[in-house]
Protein backbone atom coordinates (compact mmCIF):
# COMPACT_ATOMS: atom_id res chain seq x y z
CA UNK A 1 0.00 0.00 0.00
CA UNK A 2 1.41 3.40 -0.99
CA UNK A 3 1.29 6.54 1.14
CA UNK A 4 -1.53 7.95 -1.00
CA UNK A 5 -3.75 4.96 -0.19
CA UNK A 6 -3.09 4.80 3.54
CA UNK A 7 -5.75 5.52 6.13
CA UNK A 8 -5.18 8.22 8.73
CA UNK A 9 -6.53 8.76 12.23
CA UNK A 10 -7.18 12.23 13.60
CA UNK A 11 -6.29 12.90 17.25
CA UNK A 12 -6.58 16.69 17.47
CA UNK A 13 -9.46 18.66 19.05
CA UNK A 14 -12.65 18.48 17.01
CA UNK A 15 -13.58 21.12 14.42
CA UNK A 16 -16.64 19.31 13.12
CA UNK A 17 -19.84 20.93 11.87
CA UNK A 18 -23.31 19.42 12.11
CA UNK A 19 -26.50 20.98 10.79
CA UNK A 20 -29.04 22.20 13.31
CA UNK A 21 -32.20 23.11 11.37
CA UNK A 22 -33.28 21.69 8.01
CA UNK A 23 -36.00 22.71 5.56
CA UNK A 24 -37.28 19.56 3.85
CA UNK A 25 -38.95 20.37 0.52
CA UNK A 26 -41.66 17.92 -0.54
CA UNK A 27 -44.04 17.78 -3.48
CA UNK A 28 -47.22 15.75 -3.83
CA UNK A 29 -45.59 13.16 -6.05
CA UNK A 30 -45.28 9.36 -5.87
CA UNK A 31 -41.90 9.86 -4.16
CA UNK A 32 -43.05 12.02 -1.24
CA UNK A 33 -42.75 9.15 1.25
CA UNK A 34 -39.31 8.26 -0.11
CA UNK A 35 -38.08 11.85 0.29
CA UNK A 36 -39.45 12.03 3.83
CA UNK A 37 -37.93 8.69 4.85
CA UNK A 38 -34.53 9.53 3.31
CA UNK A 39 -34.61 12.87 5.13
CA UNK A 40 -35.51 11.21 8.42
CA UNK A 41 -32.58 8.81 8.16
CA UNK A 42 -30.12 11.72 8.10
CA UNK A 43 -31.97 14.34 10.16
CA UNK A 44 -32.58 11.95 13.06
CA UNK A 45 -28.93 10.86 13.14
CA UNK A 46 -27.51 14.39 13.18
CA UNK A 47 -30.32 15.58 15.51
CA UNK A 48 -31.27 18.56 13.36
CA UNK A 49 -34.67 20.21 13.75
CA UNK A 50 -36.84 19.36 10.70
CA UNK A 51 -39.25 21.84 9.11
CA UNK A 52 -41.21 20.30 6.23
CA UNK A 53 -42.19 22.64 3.39
CA UNK A 54 -44.69 22.14 0.58
CA UNK A 55 -44.84 24.83 -2.08
CA UNK A 56 -48.43 25.16 -3.28
CA UNK A 57 -51.82 26.58 -2.41
CA UNK A 58 -52.38 26.72 1.34
CA UNK A 59 -55.76 25.01 1.55
CA UNK A 60 -57.29 22.69 4.16
CA UNK A 61 -57.09 19.86 1.61
CA UNK A 62 -53.38 20.49 1.01
CA UNK A 63 -52.63 20.56 4.73
CA UNK A 64 -54.57 17.35 5.32
CA UNK A 65 -52.74 15.66 2.48
CA UNK A 66 -49.37 16.79 3.82
CA UNK A 67 -50.25 15.72 7.38
CA UNK A 68 -51.27 12.29 6.10
CA UNK A 69 -48.00 11.93 4.16
CA UNK A 70 -45.95 12.85 7.22
CA UNK A 71 -47.87 10.46 9.48
CA UNK A 72 -47.34 7.68 6.92
CA UNK A 73 -43.58 8.30 6.87
CA UNK A 74 -40.77 7.67 9.35
CA UNK A 75 -41.43 11.17 10.74
CA UNK A 76 -44.87 10.00 11.91
CA UNK A 77 -44.15 9.80 15.64
CA UNK A 78 -42.23 13.09 15.76
CA UNK A 79 -44.99 15.41 14.50
CA UNK A 80 -42.52 17.86 12.92
CA UNK A 81 -43.49 21.39 12.02
CA UNK A 82 -44.68 21.87 8.46
CA UNK A 83 -45.34 24.86 6.23
CA UNK A 84 -47.50 25.22 3.12
CA UNK A 85 -46.79 28.32 1.06
CA UNK A 86 -47.76 29.40 -2.42
CA UNK A 87 -45.05 30.53 -4.83
CA UNK A 88 -42.37 29.36 -7.21
CA UNK A 89 -40.26 26.48 -5.82
CA UNK A 90 -36.84 28.14 -5.71
CA UNK A 91 -37.96 31.56 -4.46
CA UNK A 92 -40.17 30.02 -1.78
CA UNK A 93 -37.48 27.60 -0.61
CA UNK A 94 -34.96 30.43 -0.32
CA UNK A 95 -37.40 32.72 1.50
CA UNK A 96 -38.54 30.07 3.99
CA UNK A 97 -34.96 28.97 4.66
CA UNK A 98 -34.07 32.56 5.55
CA UNK A 99 -37.19 33.08 7.66
CA UNK A 100 -36.57 29.85 9.57
CA UNK A 101 -32.81 30.47 9.90
CA UNK A 102 -32.12 27.05 8.41
CA UNK A 103 -28.59 25.89 7.74
CA UNK A 104 -29.70 23.05 5.41
CA UNK A 105 -32.23 22.63 2.61
CA UNK A 106 -33.19 19.05 1.70
CA UNK A 107 -34.82 18.18 -1.62
CA UNK A 108 -35.43 15.03 -3.62
CA UNK A 109 -35.60 14.11 -7.27
CA UNK A 110 -36.05 11.08 -9.49
CA UNK A 111 -33.61 9.98 -12.18
CA UNK A 112 -36.48 8.92 -14.41
CA UNK A 113 -39.77 10.44 -15.40
CA UNK A 114 -41.20 13.90 -15.89
CA UNK A 115 -40.65 15.02 -12.30
CA UNK A 116 -36.90 14.44 -12.68
CA UNK A 117 -36.85 16.51 -15.87
CA UNK A 118 -38.85 19.22 -14.11
CA UNK A 119 -36.52 19.21 -11.12
CA UNK A 120 -33.39 19.41 -13.27
CA UNK A 121 -34.81 22.17 -15.43
CA UNK A 122 -36.40 24.51 -12.92
CA UNK A 123 -34.97 23.80 -9.50
CA UNK A 124 -31.67 21.92 -9.38
CA UNK A 125 -29.90 24.31 -11.73
CA UNK A 126 -30.89 27.31 -9.62
CA UNK A 127 -30.82 26.09 -6.03
CA UNK A 128 -27.04 25.53 -5.73
CA UNK A 129 -26.50 29.18 -6.66
CA UNK A 130 -29.46 30.73 -4.85
CA UNK A 131 -29.65 28.64 -1.69
CA UNK A 132 -28.76 30.75 1.37
CA UNK A 133 -27.37 27.68 3.13
CA UNK A 134 -26.18 24.13 2.48
CA UNK A 135 -28.18 21.95 0.10
CA UNK A 136 -28.76 18.18 0.21
CA UNK A 137 -30.28 16.55 -2.88
CA UNK A 138 -31.44 12.94 -2.92
CA UNK A 139 -30.91 11.80 -6.50
CA UNK A 140 -32.83 8.55 -6.08
CA UNK A 141 -34.90 8.59 -2.86
CA UNK A 142 -36.31 5.30 -1.60
CA UNK A 143 -39.03 4.48 0.89
CA UNK A 144 -36.64 2.03 2.54
CA UNK A 145 -33.41 4.08 2.62
CA UNK A 146 -30.11 2.31 2.28
CA UNK A 147 -27.44 2.90 4.91
CA UNK A 148 -24.94 5.63 4.08
CA UNK A 149 -21.77 3.57 4.27
CA UNK A 150 -19.41 5.37 1.90
CA UNK A 151 -18.94 9.16 2.04
CA UNK A 152 -16.78 11.01 -0.49
CA UNK A 153 -15.73 14.64 0.03
CA UNK A 154 -14.12 16.71 -2.73
CA UNK A 155 -11.55 19.00 -1.07
CA UNK A 156 -10.69 22.51 -2.17
CA UNK A 157 -8.15 24.66 -0.37
CA UNK A 158 -9.82 28.08 -0.19
CA UNK A 159 -11.31 29.29 3.09
CA UNK A 160 -14.94 29.06 1.98
CA UNK A 161 -14.51 25.36 1.18
CA UNK A 162 -13.48 24.45 4.73
CA UNK A 163 -17.11 23.89 5.72
CA UNK A 164 -17.35 20.89 3.36
CA UNK A 165 -14.58 19.11 5.28
CA UNK A 166 -16.01 20.07 8.67
CA UNK A 167 -19.49 18.88 7.70
CA UNK A 168 -18.09 15.65 6.23
CA UNK A 169 -16.26 14.76 9.43
CA UNK A 170 -19.22 15.74 11.57
CA UNK A 171 -21.77 13.74 9.58
CA UNK A 172 -19.64 10.68 8.79
CA UNK A 173 -19.31 9.78 12.44
CA UNK A 174 -23.00 10.33 13.25
CA UNK A 175 -24.10 8.36 10.19
CA UNK A 176 -21.74 5.51 11.12
CA UNK A 177 -20.21 5.58 7.66
CA UNK A 178 -17.98 2.59 6.97
CA UNK A 179 -15.67 4.46 4.57
CA UNK A 180 -14.68 8.11 4.38
CA UNK A 181 -12.69 9.29 1.36
CA UNK A 182 -11.27 12.76 0.71
CA UNK A 183 -10.01 13.66 -2.76
CA UNK A 184 -8.45 16.74 -4.30
CA UNK A 185 -8.10 17.32 -8.04
CA UNK A 186 -5.03 19.16 -9.30
CA UNK A 187 -3.20 20.29 -12.40
CA UNK A 188 0.58 20.53 -12.67
CA UNK A 189 1.91 23.25 -14.96
CA UNK A 190 5.29 21.57 -15.42
CA UNK A 191 3.62 18.31 -16.36
CA UNK A 192 1.37 20.05 -18.88
CA UNK A 193 4.27 21.91 -20.54
CA UNK A 194 6.44 18.84 -20.84
CA UNK A 195 5.05 16.16 -23.11
CA UNK A 196 3.49 13.43 -20.94
CA UNK A 197 5.28 10.70 -22.84
CA UNK A 198 8.61 12.25 -21.75
CA UNK A 199 7.68 12.07 -18.08
CA UNK A 200 9.34 9.25 -16.19
CA UNK A 201 7.51 7.10 -13.70
CA UNK A 202 9.59 8.74 -10.98
CA UNK A 203 8.53 12.23 -12.12
CA UNK A 204 4.88 11.22 -11.91
CA UNK A 205 5.38 9.58 -8.52
CA UNK A 206 7.00 12.73 -7.12
CA UNK A 207 4.20 14.90 -8.53
CA UNK A 208 1.52 12.82 -6.81
CA UNK A 209 3.60 12.63 -3.62
CA UNK A 210 3.78 16.44 -3.39
CA UNK A 211 0.05 16.76 -3.87
CA UNK A 212 -0.79 13.97 -1.45
CA UNK A 213 1.40 15.51 1.24
CA UNK A 214 -0.34 18.86 0.79
CA UNK A 215 -3.77 17.23 1.07
CA UNK A 216 -2.77 15.31 4.20
CA UNK A 217 -1.40 18.46 5.87
CA UNK A 218 -4.61 20.31 5.02
CA UNK A 219 -6.85 17.60 6.48
CA UNK A 220 -4.84 17.50 9.70
CA UNK A 221 -6.36 20.89 10.57
CA UNK A 222 -9.79 19.30 10.81
CA UNK A 223 -9.89 16.88 13.65
CA UNK A 224 -12.26 14.01 14.19
CA UNK A 225 -11.40 11.98 17.26
CA UNK A 226 -10.66 8.44 16.11
CA UNK A 227 -12.16 9.09 12.67
CA UNK A 228 -10.52 6.99 9.98
CA UNK A 229 -10.33 8.23 6.39
CA UNK A 230 -8.50 7.82 3.13
CA UNK A 231 -6.97 10.74 1.25
CA UNK A 232 -6.19 10.63 -2.46
CA UNK A 233 -5.30 13.21 -5.13
CA UNK A 234 -6.66 12.99 -8.67
CA UNK A 235 -5.08 14.50 -11.76
CA UNK A 236 -7.72 16.70 -13.39
CA UNK A 237 -7.52 15.68 -17.03
CA UNK A 238 -11.22 16.56 -17.20
CA UNK A 239 -13.48 18.44 -14.78
CA UNK A 240 -15.66 15.37 -14.30
CA UNK A 241 -12.85 13.17 -12.94
CA UNK A 242 -14.20 13.81 -9.42
CA UNK A 243 -17.63 12.52 -10.44
CA UNK A 244 -16.04 9.55 -12.16
CA UNK A 245 -14.20 8.69 -8.95
CA UNK A 246 -17.38 9.04 -6.86
CA UNK A 247 -19.18 6.75 -9.30
CA UNK A 248 -16.32 4.25 -9.33
CA UNK A 249 -16.29 3.86 -5.54
CA UNK A 250 -20.11 3.86 -5.42
CA UNK A 251 -20.29 6.74 -2.94
CA UNK A 252 -23.57 6.90 -1.03
CA UNK A 253 -23.03 10.59 -0.28
CA UNK A 254 -20.92 13.04 -2.28
CA UNK A 255 -20.00 16.26 -0.46
CA UNK A 256 -18.50 19.38 -2.03
CA UNK A 257 -18.42 23.09 -1.38
CA UNK A 258 -21.26 24.96 -3.07
CA UNK A 259 -20.58 27.29 -6.01
CA UNK A 260 -18.62 30.41 -5.09
CA UNK A 261 -16.97 31.48 -8.33
CA UNK A 262 -16.24 30.13 -11.80
CA UNK A 263 -13.10 28.40 -10.54
CA UNK A 264 -14.83 26.36 -7.83
CA UNK A 265 -15.27 22.65 -8.38
CA UNK A 266 -19.07 22.68 -8.50
CA UNK A 267 -19.09 25.57 -10.98
CA UNK A 268 -16.70 23.67 -13.25
CA UNK A 269 -18.82 20.53 -13.03
CA UNK A 270 -22.09 22.36 -13.67
CA UNK A 271 -20.66 24.14 -16.72
CA UNK A 272 -20.53 20.77 -18.45
CA UNK A 273 -23.50 18.48 -19.05
CA UNK A 274 -25.60 19.35 -15.99
CA UNK A 275 -27.78 16.25 -16.23
CA UNK A 276 -24.65 14.11 -16.15
CA UNK A 277 -23.58 15.66 -12.85
CA UNK A 278 -26.62 14.04 -11.23
CA UNK A 279 -26.99 10.93 -13.33
CA UNK A 280 -23.37 9.81 -12.91
CA UNK A 281 -23.54 9.83 -9.12
CA UNK A 282 -24.76 6.65 -7.43
CA UNK A 283 -25.74 8.46 -4.23
CA UNK A 284 -26.88 11.83 -2.94
CA UNK A 285 -25.22 15.25 -3.12
CA UNK A 286 -24.48 17.69 -0.31
CA UNK A 287 -23.28 21.16 -1.30
CA UNK A 288 -22.11 23.15 1.70
CA UNK A 289 -22.53 26.87 2.26
CA UNK A 290 -22.27 28.81 5.49
CA UNK A 291 -25.52 30.72 6.21
CA UNK A 292 -25.23 34.47 6.29
CA UNK A 293 -27.57 34.71 9.25
CA UNK A 294 -27.44 33.56 12.84
CA UNK A 295 -28.74 30.05 13.49
CA UNK A 296 -30.81 29.88 16.73
C-alpha positions as CSV (number, residue, x, y, z in Angstrom):
1,X,0.0,0.0,0.0
2,X,1.4,3.4,-1.0
3,X,1.3,6.5,1.1
4,X,-1.5,7.9,-1.0
5,X,-3.8,5.0,-0.2
6,X,-3.1,4.8,3.5
7,X,-5.8,5.5,6.1
8,X,-5.2,8.2,8.7
9,X,-6.5,8.8,12.2
10,X,-7.2,12.2,13.6
11,X,-6.3,12.9,17.3
12,X,-6.6,16.7,17.5
13,X,-9.5,18.7,19.0
14,X,-12.6,18.5,17.0
15,X,-13.6,21.1,14.4
16,X,-16.6,19.3,13.1
17,X,-19.8,20.9,11.9
18,X,-23.3,19.4,12.1
19,X,-26.5,21.0,10.8
20,X,-29.0,22.2,13.3
21,X,-32.2,23.1,11.4
22,X,-33.3,21.7,8.0
23,X,-36.0,22.7,5.6
24,X,-37.3,19.6,3.9
25,X,-38.9,20.4,0.5
26,X,-41.7,17.9,-0.5
27,X,-44.0,17.8,-3.5
28,X,-47.2,15.8,-3.8
29,X,-45.6,13.2,-6.0
30,X,-45.3,9.4,-5.9
31,X,-41.9,9.9,-4.2
32,X,-43.1,12.0,-1.2
33,X,-42.8,9.1,1.3
34,X,-39.3,8.3,-0.1
35,X,-38.1,11.9,0.3
36,X,-39.4,12.0,3.8
37,X,-37.9,8.7,4.8
38,X,-34.5,9.5,3.3
39,X,-34.6,12.9,5.1
40,X,-35.5,11.2,8.4
41,X,-32.6,8.8,8.2
42,X,-30.1,11.7,8.1
43,X,-32.0,14.3,10.2
44,X,-32.6,12.0,13.1
45,X,-28.9,10.9,13.1
46,X,-27.5,14.4,13.2
47,X,-30.3,15.6,15.5
48,X,-31.3,18.6,13.4
49,X,-34.7,20.2,13.7
50,X,-36.8,19.4,10.7
51,X,-39.2,21.8,9.1
52,X,-41.2,20.3,6.2
53,X,-42.2,22.6,3.4
54,X,-44.7,22.1,0.6
55,X,-44.8,24.8,-2.1
56,X,-48.4,25.2,-3.3
57,X,-51.8,26.6,-2.4
58,X,-52.4,26.7,1.3
59,X,-55.8,25.0,1.5
60,X,-57.3,22.7,4.2
61,X,-57.1,19.9,1.6
62,X,-53.4,20.5,1.0
63,X,-52.6,20.6,4.7
64,X,-54.6,17.4,5.3
65,X,-52.7,15.7,2.5
66,X,-49.4,16.8,3.8
67,X,-50.3,15.7,7.4
68,X,-51.3,12.3,6.1
69,X,-48.0,11.9,4.2
70,X,-45.9,12.9,7.2
71,X,-47.9,10.5,9.5
72,X,-47.3,7.7,6.9
73,X,-43.6,8.3,6.9
74,X,-40.8,7.7,9.4
75,X,-41.4,11.2,10.7
76,X,-44.9,10.0,11.9
77,X,-44.2,9.8,15.6
78,X,-42.2,13.1,15.8
79,X,-45.0,15.4,14.5
80,X,-42.5,17.9,12.9
81,X,-43.5,21.4,12.0
82,X,-44.7,21.9,8.5
83,X,-45.3,24.9,6.2
84,X,-47.5,25.2,3.1
85,X,-46.8,28.3,1.1
86,X,-47.8,29.4,-2.4
87,X,-45.1,30.5,-4.8
88,X,-42.4,29.4,-7.2
89,X,-40.3,26.5,-5.8
90,X,-36.8,28.1,-5.7
91,X,-38.0,31.6,-4.5
92,X,-40.2,30.0,-1.8
93,X,-37.5,27.6,-0.6
94,X,-35.0,30.4,-0.3
95,X,-37.4,32.7,1.5
96,X,-38.5,30.1,4.0
97,X,-35.0,29.0,4.7
98,X,-34.1,32.6,5.5
99,X,-37.2,33.1,7.7
100,X,-36.6,29.8,9.6
101,X,-32.8,30.5,9.9
102,X,-32.1,27.0,8.4
103,X,-28.6,25.9,7.7
104,X,-29.7,23.1,5.4
105,X,-32.2,22.6,2.6
106,X,-33.2,19.1,1.7
107,X,-34.8,18.2,-1.6
108,X,-35.4,15.0,-3.6
109,X,-35.6,14.1,-7.3
110,X,-36.0,11.1,-9.5
111,X,-33.6,10.0,-12.2
112,X,-36.5,8.9,-14.4
113,X,-39.8,10.4,-15.4
114,X,-41.2,13.9,-15.9
115,X,-40.6,15.0,-12.3
116,X,-36.9,14.4,-12.7
117,X,-36.9,16.5,-15.9
118,X,-38.8,19.2,-14.1
119,X,-36.5,19.2,-11.1
120,X,-33.4,19.4,-13.3
121,X,-34.8,22.2,-15.4
122,X,-36.4,24.5,-12.9
123,X,-35.0,23.8,-9.5
124,X,-31.7,21.9,-9.4
125,X,-29.9,24.3,-11.7
126,X,-30.9,27.3,-9.6
127,X,-30.8,26.1,-6.0
128,X,-27.0,25.5,-5.7
129,X,-26.5,29.2,-6.7
130,X,-29.5,30.7,-4.8
131,X,-29.6,28.6,-1.7
132,X,-28.8,30.8,1.4
133,X,-27.4,27.7,3.1
134,X,-26.2,24.1,2.5
135,X,-28.2,22.0,0.1
136,X,-28.8,18.2,0.2
137,X,-30.3,16.5,-2.9
138,X,-31.4,12.9,-2.9
139,X,-30.9,11.8,-6.5
140,X,-32.8,8.5,-6.1
141,X,-34.9,8.6,-2.9
142,X,-36.3,5.3,-1.6
143,X,-39.0,4.5,0.9
144,X,-36.6,2.0,2.5
145,X,-33.4,4.1,2.6
146,X,-30.1,2.3,2.3
147,X,-27.4,2.9,4.9
148,X,-24.9,5.6,4.1
149,X,-21.8,3.6,4.3
150,X,-19.4,5.4,1.9
151,X,-18.9,9.2,2.0
152,X,-16.8,11.0,-0.5
153,X,-15.7,14.6,0.0
154,X,-14.1,16.7,-2.7
155,X,-11.6,19.0,-1.1
156,X,-10.7,22.5,-2.2
157,X,-8.1,24.7,-0.4
158,X,-9.8,28.1,-0.2
159,X,-11.3,29.3,3.1
160,X,-14.9,29.1,2.0
161,X,-14.5,25.4,1.2
162,X,-13.5,24.4,4.7
163,X,-17.1,23.9,5.7
164,X,-17.3,20.9,3.4
165,X,-14.6,19.1,5.3
166,X,-16.0,20.1,8.7
167,X,-19.5,18.9,7.7
168,X,-18.1,15.7,6.2
169,X,-16.3,14.8,9.4
170,X,-19.2,15.7,11.6
171,X,-21.8,13.7,9.6
172,X,-19.6,10.7,8.8
173,X,-19.3,9.8,12.4
174,X,-23.0,10.3,13.3
175,X,-24.1,8.4,10.2
176,X,-21.7,5.5,11.1
177,X,-20.2,5.6,7.7
178,X,-18.0,2.6,7.0
179,X,-15.7,4.5,4.6
180,X,-14.7,8.1,4.4
181,X,-12.7,9.3,1.4
182,X,-11.3,12.8,0.7
183,X,-10.0,13.7,-2.8
184,X,-8.5,16.7,-4.3
185,X,-8.1,17.3,-8.0
186,X,-5.0,19.2,-9.3
187,X,-3.2,20.3,-12.4
188,X,0.6,20.5,-12.7
189,X,1.9,23.3,-15.0
190,X,5.3,21.6,-15.4
191,X,3.6,18.3,-16.4
192,X,1.4,20.1,-18.9
193,X,4.3,21.9,-20.5
194,X,6.4,18.8,-20.8
195,X,5.0,16.2,-23.1
196,X,3.5,13.4,-20.9
197,X,5.3,10.7,-22.8
198,X,8.6,12.3,-21.7
199,X,7.7,12.1,-18.1
200,X,9.3,9.3,-16.2
201,X,7.5,7.1,-13.7
202,X,9.6,8.7,-11.0
203,X,8.5,12.2,-12.1
204,X,4.9,11.2,-11.9
205,X,5.4,9.6,-8.5
206,X,7.0,12.7,-7.1
207,X,4.2,14.9,-8.5
208,X,1.5,12.8,-6.8
209,X,3.6,12.6,-3.6
210,X,3.8,16.4,-3.4
211,X,0.0,16.8,-3.9
212,X,-0.8,14.0,-1.4
213,X,1.4,15.5,1.2
214,X,-0.3,18.9,0.8
215,X,-3.8,17.2,1.1
216,X,-2.8,15.3,4.2
217,X,-1.4,18.5,5.9
218,X,-4.6,20.3,5.0
219,X,-6.8,17.6,6.5
220,X,-4.8,17.5,9.7
221,X,-6.4,20.9,10.6
222,X,-9.8,19.3,10.8
223,X,-9.9,16.9,13.7
224,X,-12.3,14.0,14.2
225,X,-11.4,12.0,17.3
226,X,-10.7,8.4,16.1
227,X,-12.2,9.1,12.7
228,X,-10.5,7.0,10.0
229,X,-10.3,8.2,6.4
230,X,-8.5,7.8,3.1
231,X,-7.0,10.7,1.2
232,X,-6.2,10.6,-2.5
233,X,-5.3,13.2,-5.1
234,X,-6.7,13.0,-8.7
235,X,-5.1,14.5,-11.8
236,X,-7.7,16.7,-13.4
237,X,-7.5,15.7,-17.0
238,X,-11.2,16.6,-17.2
239,X,-13.5,18.4,-14.8
240,X,-15.7,15.4,-14.3
241,X,-12.8,13.2,-12.9
242,X,-14.2,13.8,-9.4
243,X,-17.6,12.5,-10.4
244,X,-16.0,9.5,-12.2
245,X,-14.2,8.7,-8.9
246,X,-17.4,9.0,-6.9
247,X,-19.2,6.7,-9.3
248,X,-16.3,4.2,-9.3
249,X,-16.3,3.9,-5.5
250,X,-20.1,3.9,-5.4
251,X,-20.3,6.7,-2.9
252,X,-23.6,6.9,-1.0
253,X,-23.0,10.6,-0.3
254,X,-20.9,13.0,-2.3
255,X,-20.0,16.3,-0.5
256,X,-18.5,19.4,-2.0
257,X,-18.4,23.1,-1.4
258,X,-21.3,25.0,-3.1
259,X,-20.6,27.3,-6.0
260,X,-18.6,30.4,-5.1
261,X,-17.0,31.5,-8.3
262,X,-16.2,30.1,-11.8
263,X,-13.1,28.4,-10.5
264,X,-14.8,26.4,-7.8
265,X,-15.3,22.6,-8.4
266,X,-19.1,22.7,-8.5
267,X,-19.1,25.6,-11.0
268,X,-16.7,23.7,-13.2
269,X,-18.8,20.5,-13.0
270,X,-22.1,22.4,-13.7
271,X,-20.7,24.1,-16.7
272,X,-20.5,20.8,-18.5
273,X,-23.5,18.5,-19.0
274,X,-25.6,19.4,-16.0
275,X,-27.8,16.3,-16.2
276,X,-24.6,14.1,-16.2
277,X,-23.6,15.7,-12.9
278,X,-26.6,14.0,-11.2
279,X,-27.0,10.9,-13.3
280,X,-23.4,9.8,-12.9
281,X,-23.5,9.8,-9.1
282,X,-24.8,6.7,-7.4
283,X,-25.7,8.5,-4.2
284,X,-26.9,11.8,-2.9
285,X,-25.2,15.3,-3.1
286,X,-24.5,17.7,-0.3
287,X,-23.3,21.2,-1.3
288,X,-22.1,23.1,1.7
289,X,-22.5,26.9,2.3
290,X,-22.3,28.8,5.5
291,X,-25.5,30.7,6.2
292,X,-25.2,34.5,6.3
293,X,-27.6,34.7,9.2
294,X,-27.4,33.6,12.8
295,X,-28.7,30.0,13.5
296,X,-30.8,29.9,16.7
